[in-house]
Amino acid sequence: MQIFGFLGSLLGYILWGAFYVIQNFGLSIIVFTLIIKIVLFPFSVKQQKSMAGTARLSKKQRELQEKYANNRQKLQEEMGKLYEKEGVKPMGGCLTTIIPLLVVLGIFYAVAYPLTNTLHLNGEDVSKALSYVNTIPGYASSTNPTYQEISLLKVFPNIMNTQAIQSIFSSSEISTIQMFVGGFNTFGVDLLAIPKDFGLFSPYILFPVMCFASNVGAQLIMTRVNGNQMAQQQGCMKVMLYVLPLFSAYIAYSVPSAVAFYWIISSLISLVQSIVLGKLFSAAQLTANSEARHVALLFENEAKVPYVYAPHELTSGNGSNAKQKKKKK
């Protein structure tokens, strides 16, 4: 968890920079997520190419598996030759998957811990403030401890003038937190509100619903774009397709809406990115590019072969005419 907190603290500078300019937390999350997606775009391209390349070879892989079903060592050798011949690295997408995942977790920690990772306030001071809030009747937080910093922001306007808060934070820090709290109203929606506190029939229920829908939509598109590769992982994909979005919707129902808003924006941007990359680097497109390179290479090699004149062409003095005919062809 410490490494994610460290990443969250680093990424928090970007989030705070966006907020400082825009003065709106919701819009800042959109800008912040776009910046991170742009930075990670080369990794996403490599990951898509790796998946599409593996999907492109699925038919040849099955043929080798059938041919060498009783000889595992030979199968591995032939698979290696196939990958080398086609220029595909089956493990090439692992690193490009791990790095964005670490960054995503860092982003989550920047959003979930706004006081320590975005405003970069002293952690001990924030803990003292949280302890103080939990002693106030009616303000005791029943929220998951992970999101208590956002809960503190929610009640901060009511307690910022108390002696306890004045002794914990400096006047400039209090002013900064107050400005930060004022930016959580986005499109008329309070991103500090917890949907569970308003019930199933409030407008805030849209956050967990949209969280579920955006996650499922993104995964359906990814499955369709990388159909052949994803089909080999049907069991895992079924779990990811429904269980994880349901879990994220449950969490979104129980935590401040700012966290759910980030999940929704991130999923929607990932959805658009998956569609674009799927069009540019699909298995069919990679196959077409490979065939085009193969044909170009054949023409290039053919052009390097010197023309050999027949004996009658040399004796008859028609060598130059034959050469011209060759060029015309």
C-alpha positions as CSV (number, residue, x, y, z in Angstrom):
1,M,0.0,0.0,0.0
2,Q,2.9,2.4,0.6
3,I,4.0,2.3,-3.0
4,F,0.5,3.1,-4.1
5,G,0.4,6.0,-1.6
6,F,3.7,7.2,-3.0
7,L,2.4,7.1,-6.6
8,G,-0.8,8.8,-5.4
9,S,1.3,11.5,-3.8
10,L,3.3,12.1,-7.1
11,L,0.2,12.1,-9.2
12,G,-1.6,14.3,-6.7
13,Y,0.6,17.2,-7.9
14,I,-0.9,16.9,-11.4
15,L,-4.4,16.7,-9.9
16,W,-3.8,19.7,-7.7
17,G,-2.3,21.6,-10.6
18,A,-5.4,20.9,-12.7
19,F,-7.7,22.0,-9.8
20,Y,-5.7,25.1,-9.1
21,V,-6.3,26.3,-12.7
22,I,-9.9,25.0,-13.1
23,Q,-11.2,25.4,-9.5
24,N,-13.6,22.5,-10.0
25,F,-12.8,19.0,-8.8
26,G,-15.0,17.1,-11.3
27,L,-13.5,18.9,-14.3
28,S,-10.0,18.5,-12.8
29,I,-10.5,14.7,-12.6
30,I,-11.5,14.7,-16.3
31,V,-8.4,16.8,-17.3
32,F,-6.2,14.8,-15.0
33,T,-7.4,11.4,-16.4
34,L,-6.9,12.6,-20.0
35,I,-3.3,13.7,-19.2
36,I,-2.5,10.3,-17.6
37,K,-4.1,8.4,-20.5
38,I,-2.0,10.4,-23.0
39,V,1.2,9.7,-21.1
40,L,0.4,6.0,-20.9
41,F,-0.8,5.8,-24.6
42,P,2.4,4.2,-25.9
43,F,2.0,1.4,-23.3
44,S,-1.6,0.9,-24.4
45,V,-0.5,0.7,-28.0
46,K,2.1,-2.0,-27.2
47,Q,-0.5,-3.9,-25.2
48,Q,-3.0,-3.8,-28.0
49,K,-0.4,-4.9,-30.6
50,S,0.6,-7.8,-28.4
51,M,-3.0,-9.0,-27.9
52,A,-3.8,-8.6,-31.6
53,G,-0.6,-10.3,-32.7
54,T,-1.4,-13.3,-30.5
55,A,-5.0,-13.4,-31.7
56,R,-3.8,-13.3,-35.3
57,L,-1.8,-16.5,-34.7
58,S,-4.5,-18.4,-32.9
59,K,-5.4,-20.6,-35.9
60,K,-1.7,-21.6,-36.4
61,Q,-1.3,-22.2,-32.7
62,R,-4.3,-24.6,-32.6
63,E,-2.9,-26.5,-35.6
64,L,0.5,-26.9,-33.8
65,Q,-1.3,-28.0,-30.6
66,E,-3.2,-30.7,-32.5
67,K,-0.1,-31.8,-34.4
68,Y,2.2,-32.1,-31.4
69,A,-0.5,-33.0,-28.8
70,N,1.7,-35.8,-27.4
71,N,5.0,-34.0,-27.6
72,R,5.0,-31.0,-25.3
73,Q,8.7,-30.2,-25.8
74,K,8.4,-30.2,-29.6
75,L,5.2,-28.0,-29.3
76,Q,7.1,-25.4,-27.4
77,E,9.9,-25.4,-29.9
78,E,7.5,-25.0,-32.8
79,M,5.6,-22.3,-31.0
80,G,8.8,-20.4,-30.4
81,K,9.7,-20.6,-34.1
82,L,6.2,-19.4,-35.0
83,Y,6.5,-16.4,-32.7
84,E,9.9,-15.6,-34.0
85,K,8.9,-15.9,-37.6
86,E,5.8,-13.7,-37.1
87,G,7.6,-11.2,-34.9
88,V,5.1,-11.7,-32.0
89,K,6.2,-11.5,-28.3
90,P,3.5,-13.4,-26.3
91,M,4.7,-11.9,-23.0
92,G,5.2,-8.5,-24.6
93,G,1.9,-7.2,-23.1
94,C,2.7,-8.1,-19.5
95,L,4.9,-5.1,-18.7
96,T,2.7,-2.8,-20.6
97,T,-0.2,-4.1,-18.5
98,I,1.5,-3.9,-15.1
99,I,2.8,-0.3,-15.5
100,P,-0.6,1.3,-16.3
101,L,-2.2,-0.8,-13.5
102,L,0.2,0.6,-11.0
103,V,-0.5,4.1,-12.3
104,V,-4.3,3.5,-12.1
105,L,-3.9,2.5,-8.4
106,G,-1.8,5.6,-7.9
107,I,-4.5,7.8,-9.4
108,F,-7.1,6.1,-7.1
109,Y,-5.0,7.0,-4.1
110,A,-4.7,10.6,-5.3
111,V,-8.5,10.8,-5.5
112,A,-9.3,8.8,-2.4
113,Y,-6.8,10.7,-0.2
114,P,-7.2,14.3,-1.3
115,L,-5.7,15.9,1.8
116,T,-2.5,14.0,2.1
117,N,-1.9,13.1,-1.6
118,T,-3.4,16.0,-3.5
119,L,-3.1,18.9,-1.1
120,H,0.0,17.3,0.5
121,L,-0.9,18.2,4.0
122,N,1.0,16.6,6.9
123,G,-0.3,13.1,7.5
124,E,-0.2,13.4,11.2
125,D,-2.2,16.6,11.2
126,V,-4.8,15.0,8.9
127,S,-5.0,12.0,11.4
128,K,-5.5,14.4,14.3
129,A,-8.3,16.2,12.4
130,L,-10.0,12.9,11.6
131,S,-9.8,11.8,15.2
132,Y,-11.3,15.1,16.3
133,V,-14.2,14.8,13.8
134,N,-15.0,11.3,15.0
135,T,-15.5,12.6,18.6
136,I,-18.2,15.1,17.5
137,P,-21.7,13.7,18.1
138,G,-23.5,13.4,14.8
139,Y,-20.3,13.6,12.8
140,A,-18.8,10.3,13.6
141,S,-18.0,8.7,10.3
142,S,-19.2,5.2,9.5
143,T,-17.5,5.4,6.0
144,N,-14.8,3.0,5.0
145,P,-11.6,4.3,6.5
146,T,-10.1,4.6,3.0
147,Y,-12.4,7.4,2.2
148,Q,-12.4,9.3,5.5
149,E,-10.4,12.2,4.1
150,I,-13.2,12.9,1.7
151,S,-15.7,12.7,4.5
152,L,-13.6,15.2,6.5
153,L,-13.8,17.6,3.5
154,K,-17.6,17.2,3.6
155,V,-17.9,18.5,7.2
156,F,-14.9,20.9,7.1
157,P,-16.9,24.1,6.6
158,N,-18.8,23.4,9.8
159,I,-15.7,22.8,11.9
160,M,-12.9,24.9,10.4
161,N,-13.4,27.7,12.9
162,T,-13.2,25.4,16.0
163,Q,-10.2,25.7,18.3
164,A,-9.2,22.1,17.6
165,I,-8.9,22.6,13.8
166,Q,-7.3,26.0,14.3
167,S,-4.6,24.4,16.4
168,I,-4.0,21.6,13.9
169,F,-3.8,23.5,10.6
170,S,-2.3,26.8,9.8
171,S,-4.5,29.7,8.5
172,S,-3.1,29.2,5.0
173,E,-3.9,25.5,5.1
174,I,-7.4,26.1,6.3
175,S,-7.9,28.6,3.4
176,T,-6.6,26.1,0.9
177,I,-8.9,23.3,2.3
178,Q,-11.8,25.7,2.2
179,M,-11.1,26.6,-1.4
180,F,-10.7,22.9,-2.2
181,V,-14.1,22.0,-0.6
182,G,-15.8,24.7,-2.7
183,G,-14.7,23.0,-5.9
184,F,-16.5,19.7,-5.3
185,N,-19.8,21.0,-6.8
186,T,-19.7,19.8,-10.4
187,F,-22.7,20.3,-12.7
188,G,-24.9,21.0,-9.7
189,V,-23.9,17.7,-8.1
190,D,-22.0,17.4,-4.7
191,L,-19.2,15.0,-5.3
192,L,-18.7,14.7,-1.5
193,A,-22.2,13.2,-1.1
194,I,-22.5,9.4,-0.4
195,P,-25.3,7.8,-2.4
196,K,-26.1,5.4,0.4
197,D,-27.1,8.4,2.6
198,F,-29.8,9.4,0.2
199,G,-31.3,6.1,-0.6
200,L,-32.0,4.1,-3.8
201,F,-34.4,6.6,-5.3
202,S,-32.2,9.7,-5.2
203,P,-30.4,11.2,-8.2
204,Y,-27.1,10.0,-6.6
205,I,-28.0,6.4,-7.4
206,L,-26.9,7.3,-10.9
207,F,-23.3,7.1,-9.8
208,P,-23.2,3.4,-8.9
209,V,-25.4,2.6,-11.9
210,M,-23.2,4.5,-14.3
211,C,-20.1,3.0,-12.7
212,F,-21.5,-0.5,-13.4
213,A,-22.6,0.4,-17.0
214,S,-19.3,2.1,-17.9
215,N,-17.2,-0.8,-16.6
216,V,-19.4,-3.5,-18.4
217,G,-19.4,-1.4,-21.6
218,A,-15.6,-1.0,-21.6
219,Q,-15.1,-4.7,-21.1
220,L,-17.6,-5.7,-23.8
221,I,-15.9,-3.4,-26.3
222,M,-12.5,-4.8,-25.4
223,T,-13.9,-8.4,-25.8
224,R,-15.3,-7.5,-29.2
225,V,-12.2,-5.8,-30.4
226,N,-9.9,-8.6,-29.2
227,G,-12.4,-11.4,-29.7
228,N,-10.1,-14.3,-30.6
229,Q,-7.7,-13.6,-27.8
230,M,-10.4,-12.9,-25.2
231,A,-12.3,-16.1,-26.2
232,Q,-9.5,-18.2,-24.8
233,Q,-10.2,-16.7,-21.4
234,Q,-13.9,-17.0,-21.2
235,G,-14.1,-18.1,-17.6
236,C,-12.0,-15.2,-16.4
237,M,-13.7,-12.8,-18.7
238,K,-17.1,-13.7,-17.4
239,V,-16.0,-13.0,-13.8
240,M,-14.4,-9.7,-14.9
241,L,-17.4,-8.8,-17.0
242,Y,-20.0,-8.9,-14.2
243,V,-18.4,-9.5,-10.8
244,L,-15.9,-6.7,-10.9
245,P,-18.4,-4.0,-12.2
246,L,-20.9,-5.2,-9.6
247,F,-18.3,-4.8,-6.9
248,S,-17.3,-1.4,-8.1
249,A,-21.0,-0.4,-8.2
250,Y,-21.4,-1.5,-4.6
251,I,-18.3,0.5,-3.5
252,A,-19.6,3.5,-5.5
253,Y,-22.9,3.3,-3.5
254,S,-21.0,3.3,-0.2
255,V,-18.4,6.0,-0.7
256,P,-18.3,9.7,-1.7
257,S,-19.3,10.3,-5.2
258,A,-15.9,11.8,-6.2
259,V,-14.4,8.3,-6.2
260,A,-17.3,6.9,-8.4
261,F,-17.0,9.9,-10.7
262,Y,-13.3,9.1,-11.3
263,W,-14.1,5.5,-12.0
264,I,-16.8,6.5,-14.5
265,I,-14.6,9.0,-16.3
266,S,-11.7,6.6,-16.4
267,S,-13.9,3.8,-17.8
268,L,-15.4,6.0,-20.5
269,I,-12.0,7.3,-21.7
270,S,-10.7,3.7,-21.7
271,L,-13.7,2.7,-23.8
272,V,-13.0,5.3,-26.4
273,Q,-9.3,4.4,-26.4
274,S,-10.1,0.7,-26.8
275,I,-12.3,1.5,-29.9
276,V,-9.6,3.6,-31.5
277,L,-6.8,1.1,-30.8
278,G,-9.0,-1.7,-31.9
279,K,-9.5,0.0,-35.3
280,L,-5.8,0.8,-35.8
281,F,-4.3,-2.4,-34.4
282,S,-6.8,-5.2,-34.9
283,A,-5.7,-8.7,-35.8
284,A,-7.0,-8.3,-39.3
285,Q,-5.1,-5.0,-39.7
286,L,-1.9,-6.5,-38.5
287,T,-2.4,-9.4,-40.9
288,A,-2.9,-7.0,-43.8
289,N,0.2,-5.0,-42.8
290,S,2.2,-8.2,-42.5
291,E,1.1,-9.4,-46.0
292,A,1.9,-6.0,-47.5
293,R,5.4,-6.0,-46.0
294,H,5.9,-9.6,-47.4
295,V,4.8,-8.6,-50.9
296,A,7.0,-5.5,-50.8
297,L,10.0,-7.6,-49.7
298,L,9.4,-10.0,-52.6
299,F,9.4,-7.1,-55.1
300,E,12.6,-5.7,-53.5
301,N,14.4,-9.0,-53.6
302,E,13.3,-9.5,-57.2
303,A,14.6,-6.1,-58.2
304,K,18.1,-7.0,-56.8
305,V,18.4,-10.1,-59.1
306,P,20.5,-9.2,-62.2
307,Y,19.1,-9.7,-65.6
308,V,20.7,-12.6,-67.5
309,Y,20.8,-12.3,-71.3
310,A,20.1,-15.3,-73.5
311,P,23.0,-16.2,-76.0
312,H,20.9,-15.1,-79.1
313,E,20.3,-11.7,-77.5
314,L,24.0,-11.1,-77.0
315,T,25.0,-12.2,-80.6
316,S,22.2,-10.4,-82.3
317,G,23.0,-7.1,-80.6
318,N,19.5,-6.9,-79.2
319,G,20.7,-6.8,-75.6
320,S,19.7,-3.2,-75.2
321,N,16.3,-3.9,-76.7
322,A,15.8,-6.9,-74.3
323,K,16.9,-4.7,-71.4
324,Q,14.3,-2.1,-72.4
325,K,11.6,-4.8,-72.6
326,K,12.6,-6.0,-69.2
327,K,12.2,-2.5,-67.8
328,K,8.8,-2.2,-69.4
329,K,7.7,-5.4,-67.8
